[in-house]
């Protein structure tokens, strides 16, 4: 069954963020899911550029549309990813980790 899966991980001060998120995006598509990728959130009005709170609000809005959370390596060092993780724990949204790609792939084939 196709699921919408939100991708979460470190963005701020992560020079490889775009590459890591796009790699996760490609993996999720390959196994038949729809990735919700916060890296693709449109840039806000120029006066709000770089505002962490603006992006977190948009990210949480996107997360609430998801069926599951996919955490990239290093997520635990990201304030935003920890907030997203805690929210999913509290709401009972399934969580998958980058190191569990095989498990997610297997679940995708059995749903």
N, CA, C and O atoms as a GROMACS GRO file, in nm:
protein
  444
    1UNK      N    1   0.084  -0.118   0.000
    1UNK     CA    2   0.000   0.000   0.000
    1UNK      C    3   0.088   0.125   0.000
    1UNK      O    4   0.180   0.136   0.081
    2UNK      N    5   0.062   0.215  -0.089
    2UNK     CA    6   0.138   0.339  -0.099
    2UNK      C    7   0.108   0.428   0.021
    2UNK      O    8  -0.007   0.449   0.058
    3UNK      N    9   0.215   0.480   0.080
    3UNK     CA   10   0.202   0.571   0.194
    3UNK      C   11   0.272   0.702   0.162
    3UNK      O   12   0.366   0.707   0.083
    4UNK      N   13   0.224   0.808   0.225
    4UNK     CA   14   0.295   0.935   0.218
    4UNK      C   15   0.389   0.938   0.338
    4UNK      O   16   0.346   0.931   0.453
    5UNK      N   17   0.518   0.948   0.309
    5UNK     CA   18   0.618   0.939   0.414
    5UNK      C   19   0.700   1.068   0.419
    5UNK      O   20   0.762   1.108   0.321
    6UNK      N   21   0.698   1.131   0.536
    6UNK     CA   22   0.770   1.256   0.558
    6UNK      C   23   0.917   1.226   0.588
    6UNK      O   24   0.948   1.139   0.670
    7UNK      N   25   1.006   1.296   0.521
    7UNK     CA   26   1.150   1.279   0.540
    7UNK      C   27   1.200   1.385   0.637
    7UNK      O   28   1.172   1.504   0.620
    8UNK      N   29   1.274   1.342   0.739
    8UNK     CA   30   1.323   1.435   0.841
    8UNK      C   31   1.470   1.411   0.869
    8UNK      O   32   1.518   1.297   0.865
    9UNK      N   33   1.541   1.518   0.896
    9UNK     CA   34   1.683   1.507   0.929
    9UNK      C   35   1.743   1.645   0.944
    9UNK      O   36   1.672   1.746   0.933
   10UNK      N   37   1.872   1.650   0.969
   10UNK     CA   38   1.937   1.779   0.990
   10UNK      C   39   1.945   1.860   0.860
   10UNK      O   40   1.984   1.808   0.756
   11UNK      N   41   1.908   1.987   0.870
   11UNK     CA   42   1.915   2.077   0.755
   11UNK      C   43   2.010   2.192   0.785
   11UNK      O   44   2.105   2.217   0.710
   12UNK      N   45   1.985   2.261   0.896
   12UNK     CA   46   2.066   2.375   0.933
   12UNK      C   47   2.211   2.331   0.955
   12UNK      O   48   2.237   2.234   1.026
   13UNK      N   49   2.303   2.401   0.895
   13UNK     CA   50   2.447   2.374   0.906
   13UNK      C   51   2.486   2.238   0.849
   13UNK      O   52   2.593   2.185   0.882
   14UNK      N   53   2.402   2.180   0.763
   14UNK     CA   54   2.433   2.052   0.699
   14UNK      C   55   2.453   2.077   0.551
   14UNK      O   56   2.357   2.091   0.476
   15UNK      N   57   2.578   2.082   0.509
   15UNK     CA   58   2.608   2.113   0.369
   15UNK      C   59   2.561   2.004   0.272
   15UNK      O   60   2.551   2.029   0.152
   16UNK      N   61   2.531   1.885   0.323
   16UNK     CA   62   2.485   1.774   0.239
   16UNK      C   63   2.335   1.750   0.249
   16UNK      O   64   2.285   1.648   0.201
   17UNK      N   65   2.263   1.843   0.310
   17UNK     CA   66   2.120   1.822   0.336
   17UNK      C   67   2.042   1.792   0.208
   17UNK      O   68   1.966   1.695   0.204
   18UNK      N   69   2.058   1.874   0.106
   18UNK     CA   70   1.980   1.855  -0.017
   18UNK      C   71   2.007   1.718  -0.075
   18UNK      O   72   1.914   1.647  -0.114
   19UNK      N   73   2.133   1.679  -0.082
   19UNK     CA   74   2.169   1.547  -0.136
   19UNK      C   75   2.109   1.434  -0.054
   19UNK      O   76   2.056   1.339  -0.110
   20UNK      N   77   2.117   1.443   0.080
   20UNK     CA   78   2.063   1.338   0.167
   20UNK      C   79   1.911   1.326   0.156
   20UNK      O   80   1.857   1.216   0.151
   21UNK      N   81   1.844   1.440   0.151
   21UNK     CA   82   1.698   1.437   0.140
   21UNK      C   83   1.654   1.385   0.004
   21UNK      O   84   1.557   1.311  -0.006
   22UNK      N   85   1.725   1.424  -0.100
   22UNK     CA   86   1.690   1.378  -0.235
   22UNK      C   87   1.716   1.227  -0.250
   22UNK      O   88   1.642   1.157  -0.319
   23UNK      N   89   1.821   1.178  -0.185
   23UNK     CA   90   1.850   1.034  -0.188
   23UNK      C   91   1.738   0.956  -0.118
   23UNK      O   92   1.693   0.853  -0.168
   24UNK      N   93   1.692   1.007  -0.004
   24UNK     CA   94   1.581   0.943   0.067
   24UNK      C   95   1.454   0.949  -0.016
   24UNK      O   96   1.377   0.853  -0.022
   25UNK      N   97   1.433   1.062  -0.080
   25UNK     CA   98   1.318   1.082  -0.168
   25UNK      C   99   1.317   0.975  -0.278
   25UNK      O  100   1.214   0.912  -0.304
   26UNK      N  101   1.432   0.956  -0.343
   26UNK     CA  102   1.443   0.857  -0.452
   26UNK      C  103   1.419   0.716  -0.400
   26UNK      O  104   1.351   0.637  -0.466
   27UNK      N  105   1.473   0.684  -0.282
   27UNK     CA  106   1.452   0.550  -0.223
   27UNK      C  107   1.304   0.526  -0.197
   27UNK      O  108   1.251   0.420  -0.233
   28UNK      N  109   1.237   0.622  -0.136
   28UNK     CA  110   1.095   0.604  -0.103
   28UNK      C  111   1.010   0.589  -0.229
   28UNK      O  112   0.917   0.509  -0.231
   29UNK      N  113   1.042   0.664  -0.331
   29UNK     CA  114   0.970   0.651  -0.459
   29UNK      C  115   0.994   0.512  -0.520
   29UNK      O  116   0.903   0.448  -0.572
   30UNK      N  117   1.119   0.468  -0.512
   30UNK     CA  118   1.156   0.338  -0.569
   30UNK      C  119   1.076   0.224  -0.508
   30UNK      O  120   1.041   0.128  -0.577
   31UNK      N  121   1.047   0.234  -0.378
   31UNK     CA  122   0.972   0.126  -0.313
   31UNK      C  123   0.821   0.153  -0.310
   31UNK      O  124   0.746   0.084  -0.241
   32UNK      N  125   0.779   0.254  -0.386
   32UNK     CA  126   0.636   0.273  -0.409
   32UNK      C  127   0.564   0.372  -0.319
   32UNK      O  128   0.441   0.372  -0.313
   33UNK      N  129   0.639   0.457  -0.249
   33UNK     CA  130   0.575   0.554  -0.160
   33UNK      C  131   0.584   0.695  -0.217
   33UNK      O  132   0.655   0.721  -0.314
   34UNK      N  133   0.512   0.785  -0.154
   34UNK     CA  134   0.515   0.926  -0.191
   34UNK      C  135   0.592   1.001  -0.082
   34UNK      O  136   0.542   1.017   0.029
   35UNK      N  137   0.711   1.047  -0.114
   35UNK     CA  138   0.788   1.119  -0.013
   35UNK      C  139   0.735   1.262   0.005
   35UNK      O  140   0.701   1.329  -0.092
   36UNK      N  141   0.730   1.305   0.128
   36UNK     CA  142   0.698   1.444   0.160
   36UNK      C  143   0.830   1.505   0.207
   36UNK      O  144   0.876   1.477   0.317
   37UNK      N  145   0.888   1.586   0.123
   37UNK     CA  146   1.025   1.632   0.141
   37UNK      C  147   1.028   1.779   0.179
   37UNK      O  148   1.000   1.864   0.095
   38UNK      N  149   1.062   1.812   0.305
   38UNK     CA  150   1.061   1.952   0.348
   38UNK      C  151   1.168   2.038   0.280
   38UNK      O  152   1.160   2.160   0.282
   39UNK      N  153   1.267   1.975   0.220
   39UNK     CA  154   1.369   2.051   0.146
   39UNK      C  155   1.304   2.126   0.030
   39UNK      O  156   1.356   2.227  -0.016
   40UNK      N  157   1.192   2.076  -0.015
   40UNK     CA  158   1.124   2.136  -0.130
   40UNK      C  159   1.023   2.244  -0.093
   40UNK      O  160   0.950   2.293  -0.179
   41UNK      N  161   1.018   2.280   0.033
   41UNK     CA  162   0.926   2.388   0.073
   41UNK      C  163   0.970   2.516   0.002
   41UNK      O  164   1.088   2.553   0.006
   42UNK      N  165   0.874   2.581  -0.062
   42UNK     CA  166   0.905   2.704  -0.135
   42UNK      C  167   0.965   2.809  -0.041
   42UNK      O  168   0.929   2.818   0.076
   43UNK      N  169   1.055   2.887  -0.096
   43UNK     CA  170   1.115   2.997  -0.019
   43UNK      C  171   1.007   3.098   0.015
   43UNK      O  172   0.922   3.130  -0.068
   44UNK      N  173   1.010   3.148   0.136
   44UNK     CA  174   0.909   3.246   0.178
   44UNK      C  175   0.940   3.385   0.122
   44UNK      O  176   1.036   3.404   0.047
   45UNK      N  177   0.858   3.476   0.159
   45UNK     CA  178   0.880   3.617   0.127
   45UNK      C  179   1.023   3.654   0.168
   45UNK      O  180   1.072   3.607   0.270
   46UNK      N  181   1.090   3.737   0.089
   46UNK     CA  182   1.231   3.769   0.119
   46UNK      C  183   1.258   3.816   0.262
   46UNK      O  184   1.368   3.793   0.314
   47UNK      N  185   1.162   3.880   0.326
   47UNK     CA  186   1.183   3.925   0.464
   47UNK      C  187   1.187   3.808   0.562
   47UNK      O  188   1.234   3.824   0.675
   48UNK      N  189   1.137   3.693   0.521
   48UNK     CA  190   1.135   3.577   0.610
   48UNK      C  191   1.243   3.474   0.575
   48UNK      O  192   1.253   3.371   0.641
   49UNK      N  193   1.323   3.501   0.474
   49UNK     CA  194   1.426   3.405   0.431
   49UNK      C  195   1.515   3.364   0.549
   49UNK      O  196   1.561   3.447   0.627
   50UNK      N  197   1.536   3.234   0.559
   50UNK     CA  198   1.625   3.183   0.664
   50UNK      C  199   1.562   3.175   0.801
   50UNK      O  200   1.631   3.142   0.897
   51UNK      N  201   1.437   3.204   0.812
   51UNK     CA  202   1.372   3.201   0.943
   51UNK      C  203   1.334   3.058   0.979
   51UNK      O  204   1.248   2.998   0.915
   52UNK      N  205   1.398   3.005   1.081
   52UNK     CA  206   1.378   2.867   1.123
   52UNK      C  207   1.231   2.841   1.159
   52UNK      O  208   1.175   2.738   1.120
   53UNK      N  209   1.170   2.932   1.232
   53UNK     CA  210   1.032   2.913   1.273
   53UNK      C  211   0.938   2.902   1.153
   53UNK      O  212   0.846   2.821   1.153
   54UNK      N  213   0.960   2.984   1.052
   54UNK     CA  214   0.878   2.977   0.931
   54UNK      C  215   0.885   2.836   0.871
   54UNK      O  216   0.782   2.776   0.840
   55UNK      N  217   1.006   2.784   0.856
   55UNK     CA  218   1.023   2.651   0.796
   55UNK      C  219   0.968   2.541   0.886
   55UNK      O  220   0.914   2.442   0.835
   56UNK      N  221   0.980   2.554   1.017
   56UNK     CA  222   0.924   2.453   1.107
   56UNK      C  223   0.772   2.450   1.097
   56UNK      O  224   0.712   2.342   1.096
   57UNK      N  225   0.710   2.565   1.088
   57UNK     CA  226   0.564   2.567   1.074
   57UNK      C  227   0.521   2.496   0.946
   57UNK      O  228   0.428   2.416   0.947
   58UNK      N  229   0.589   2.527   0.838
   58UNK     CA  230   0.558   2.462   0.710
   58UNK      C  231   0.588   2.312   0.716
   58UNK      O  232   0.513   2.231   0.660
   59UNK      N  233   0.697   2.275   0.783
   59UNK     CA  234   0.736   2.134   0.793
   59UNK      C  235   0.634   2.054   0.874
   59UNK      O  236   0.597   1.944   0.835
   60UNK      N  237   0.590   2.109   0.986
   60UNK     CA  238   0.492   2.039   1.070
   60UNK      C  239   0.360   2.025   0.993
   60UNK      O  240   0.293   1.922   1.003
   61UNK      N  241   0.324   2.127   0.918
   61UNK     CA  242   0.204   2.119   0.835
   61UNK      C  243   0.215   2.003   0.736
   61UNK      O  244   0.119   1.928   0.716
   62UNK      N  245   0.331   1.989   0.674
   62UNK     CA  246   0.355   1.880   0.580
   62UNK      C  247   0.358   1.745   0.652
   62UNK      O  248   0.304   1.647   0.602
   63UNK      N  249   0.421   1.740   0.768
   63UNK     CA  250   0.428   1.617   0.848
   63UNK      C  251   0.288   1.566   0.882
   63UNK      O  252   0.265   1.445   0.882
   64UNK      N  253   0.196   1.657   0.912
   64UNK     CA  254   0.060   1.617   0.951
   64UNK      C  255  -0.018   1.554   0.835
   64UNK      O  256  -0.123   1.494   0.857
   65UNK      N  257   0.033   1.565   0.714
   65UNK     CA  258  -0.030   1.500   0.598
   65UNK      C  259   0.027   1.360   0.575
   65UNK      O  260  -0.020   1.289   0.486
   66UNK      N  261   0.126   1.321   0.653
   66UNK     CA  262   0.198   1.196   0.627
   66UNK      C  263   0.137   1.076   0.699
   66UNK      O  264   0.062   1.090   0.796
   67UNK      N  265   0.173   0.958   0.648
   67UNK     CA  266   0.134   0.832   0.710
   67UNK      C  267   0.247   0.777   0.798
   67UNK      O  268   0.224   0.690   0.881
   68UNK      N  269   0.368   0.828   0.777
   68UNK     CA  270   0.485   0.779   0.851
   68UNK      C  271   0.597   0.882   0.843
   68UNK      O  272   0.593   0.976   0.763
   69UNK      N  273   0.697   0.862   0.928
   69UNK     CA  274   0.815   0.949   0.935
   69UNK      C  275   0.938   0.866   0.900
   69UNK      O  276   0.954   0.754   0.948
   70UNK      N  277   1.024   0.921   0.816
   70UNK     CA  278   1.151   0.856   0.778
   70UNK      C  279   1.264   0.947   0.824
   70UNK      O  280   1.279   1.058   0.774
   71UNK      N  281   1.343   0.899   0.920
   71UNK     CA  282   1.449   0.980   0.980
   71UNK      C  283   1.585   0.949   0.918
   71UNK      O  284   1.627   0.834   0.911
   72UNK      N  285   1.651   1.054   0.873
   72UNK     CA  286   1.785   1.041   0.816
   72UNK      C  287   1.889   1.032   0.927
   72UNK      O  288   1.863   1.072   1.040
   73UNK      N  289   2.005   0.981   0.893
   73UNK     CA  290   2.115   0.975   0.989
   73UNK      C  291   2.145   1.115   1.042
   73UNK      O  292   2.142   1.213   0.968
   74UNK      N  293   2.173   1.124   1.170
   74UNK     CA  294   2.204   1.252   1.234
   74UNK      C  295   2.083   1.329   1.281
   74UNK      O  296   2.096   1.441   1.331
   75UNK      N  297   1.965   1.271   1.266
   75UNK     CA  298   1.842   1.341   1.303
   75UNK      C  299   1.843   1.386   1.449
   75UNK      O  300   1.788   1.491   1.483
   76UNK      N  301   1.906   1.306   1.534
   76UNK     CA  302   1.904   1.336   1.678
   76UNK      C  303   1.981   1.463   1.713
   76UNK      O  304   1.969   1.514   1.824
   77UNK      N  305   2.060   1.515   1.620
   77UNK     CA  306   2.135   1.639   1.642
   77UNK      C  307   2.059   1.761   1.591
   77UNK      O  308   2.107   1.874   1.602
   78UNK      N  309   1.942   1.740   1.536
   78UNK     CA  310   1.862   1.847   1.477
   78UNK      C  311   1.744   1.882   1.566
   78UNK      O  312   1.662   1.795   1.598
   79UNK      N  313   1.735   2.007   1.606
   79UNK     CA  314   1.621   2.049   1.689
   79UNK      C  315   1.489   2.022   1.617
   79UNK      O  316   1.394   1.971   1.677
   80UNK      N  317   1.483   2.056   1.489
   80UNK     CA  318   1.360   2.036   1.412
   80UNK      C  319   1.322   1.890   1.399
   80UNK      O  320   1.205   1.855   1.418
   81UNK      N  321   1.418   1.805   1.368
   81UNK     CA  322   1.390   1.662   1.352
   81UNK      C  323   1.348   1.601   1.486
   81UNK      O  324   1.263   1.512   1.488
   82UNK      N  325   1.406   1.646   1.596
   82UNK     CA  326   1.365   1.595   1.727
   82UNK      C  327   1.221   1.635   1.759
   82UNK      O  328   1.146   1.556   1.816
   83UNK      N  329   1.184   1.757   1.722
   83UNK     CA  330   1.045   1.800   1.741
   83UNK      C  331   0.951   1.712   1.658
   83UNK      O  332   0.847   1.668   1.707
   84UNK      N  333   0.988   1.687   1.533
   84UNK     CA  334   0.906   1.604   1.445
   84UNK      C  335   0.897   1.461   1.498
   84UNK      O  336   0.790   1.400   1.494
   85UNK      N  337   1.007   1.407   1.548
   85UNK     CA  338   1.009   1.273   1.608
   85UNK      C  339   0.914   1.269   1.728
   85UNK      O  340   0.829   1.180   1.737
   86UNK      N  341   0.928   1.365   1.820
   86UNK     CA  342   0.844   1.368   1.940
   86UNK      C  343   0.696   1.378   1.903
   86UNK      O  344   0.612   1.312   1.965
   87UNK      N  345   0.665   1.458   1.805
   87UNK     CA  346   0.526   1.473   1.762
   87UNK      C  347   0.471   1.340   1.710
   87UNK      O  348   0.359   1.302   1.742
   88UNK      N  349   0.550   1.270   1.630
   88UNK     CA  350   0.507   1.140   1.577
   88UNK      C  351   0.491   1.036   1.688
   88UNK      O  352   0.397   0.956   1.685
   89UNK      N  353   0.580   1.037   1.785
   89UNK     CA  354   0.568   0.945   1.899
   89UNK      C  355   0.436   0.972   1.971
   89UNK      O  356   0.360   0.879   1.998
   90UNK      N  357   0.409   1.097   2.002
   90UNK     CA  358   0.287   1.134   2.076
   90UNK      C  359   0.160   1.101   1.998
   90UNK      O  360   0.058   1.063   2.056
   91UNK      N  361   0.166   1.116   1.864
   91UNK     CA  362   0.047   1.094   1.782
   91UNK      C  363   0.035   0.951   1.729
   91UNK      O  364  -0.065   0.916   1.665
   92UNK      N  365   0.135   0.868   1.756
   92UNK     CA  366   0.130   0.729   1.711
   92UNK      C  367   0.157   0.712   1.562
   92UNK      O  368   0.115   0.612   1.502
   93UNK      N  369   0.226   0.807   1.502
   93UNK     CA  370   0.261   0.798   1.360
   93UNK      C  371   0.384   0.707   1.348
   93UNK      O  372   0.483   0.731   1.417
   94UNK      N  373   0.380   0.605   1.264
   94UNK     CA  374   0.495   0.514   1.251
   94UNK      C  375   0.623   0.588   1.213
   94UNK      O  376   0.621   0.684   1.136
   95UNK      N  377   0.734   0.540   1.268
   95UNK     CA  378   0.865   0.601   1.246
   95UNK      C  379   0.961   0.496   1.192
   95UNK      O  380   0.970   0.385   1.244
   96UNK      N  381   1.032   0.533   1.086
   96UNK     CA  382   1.133   0.447   1.026
   96UNK      C  383   1.265   0.524   1.023
   96UNK      O  384   1.267   0.646   1.007
   97UNK      N  385   1.373   0.452   1.040
   97UNK     CA  386   1.505   0.512   1.043
   97UNK      C  387   1.581   0.475   0.916
   97UNK      O  388   1.559   0.369   0.858
   98UNK      N  389   1.670   0.562   0.874
   98UNK     CA  390   1.750   0.539   0.754
   98UNK      C  391   1.821   0.403   0.759
   98UNK      O  392   1.834   0.336   0.657
   99UNK      N  393   1.866   0.364   0.878
   99UNK     CA  394   1.936   0.235   0.892
   99UNK      C  395   1.841   0.116   0.876
   99UNK      O  396   1.886   0.002   0.868
  100UNK      N  397   1.710   0.142   0.873
  100UNK     CA  398   1.610   0.035   0.859
  100UNK      C  399   1.551   0.028   0.718
  100UNK      O  400   1.438  -0.017   0.700
  101UNK      N  401   1.627   0.072   0.618
  101UNK     CA  402   1.574   0.076   0.481
  101UNK      C  403   1.523  -0.060   0.436
  101UNK      O  404   1.419  -0.068   0.371
  102UNK      N  405   1.596  -0.166   0.469
  102UNK     CA  406   1.554  -0.300   0.427
  102UNK      C  407   1.419  -0.337   0.488
  102UNK      O  408   1.333  -0.393   0.421
  103UNK      N  409   1.401  -0.304   0.616
  103UNK     CA  410   1.275  -0.334   0.685
  103UNK      C  411   1.160  -0.258   0.619
  103UNK      O  412   1.053  -0.314   0.596
  104UNK      N  413   1.182  -0.132   0.588
  104UNK     CA  414   1.078  -0.052   0.523
  104UNK      C  415   1.046  -0.108   0.384
  104UNK      O  416   0.930  -0.113   0.344
  105UNK      N  417   1.148  -0.148   0.312
  105UNK     CA  418   1.128  -0.207   0.180
  105UNK      C  419   1.045  -0.334   0.190
  105UNK      O  420   0.953  -0.355   0.110
  106UNK      N  421   1.076  -0.420   0.288
  106UNK     CA  422   1.000  -0.544   0.308
  106UNK      C  423   0.854  -0.513   0.344
  106UNK      O  424   0.763  -0.575   0.290
  107UNK      N  425   0.832  -0.418   0.436
  107UNK     CA  426   0.696  -0.381   0.474
  107UNK      C  427   0.618  -0.329   0.355
  107UNK      O  428   0.498  -0.355   0.343
  108UNK      N  429   0.685  -0.257   0.268
  108UNK     CA  430   0.619  -0.200   0.150
  108UNK      C  431   0.570  -0.309   0.056
  108UNK      O  432   0.468  -0.294  -0.010
  109UNK      N  433   0.643  -0.419   0.051
  109UNK     CA  434   0.604  -0.528  -0.039
  109UNK      C  435   0.495  -0.615   0.019
  109UNK      O  436   0.430  -0.688  -0.055
  110UNK      N  437   0.474  -0.611   0.152
  110UNK     CA  438   0.374  -0.696   0.215
  110UNK      C  439   0.244  -0.624   0.244
  110UNK      O  440   0.143  -0.689   0.273
  111UNK      N  441   0.244  -0.491   0.238
  111UNK     CA  442   0.119  -0.415   0.267
  111UNK      C  443   0.016  -0.434   0.160
  111UNK      O  444  -0.093  -0.377   0.169
   0.00000   0.00000   0.00000
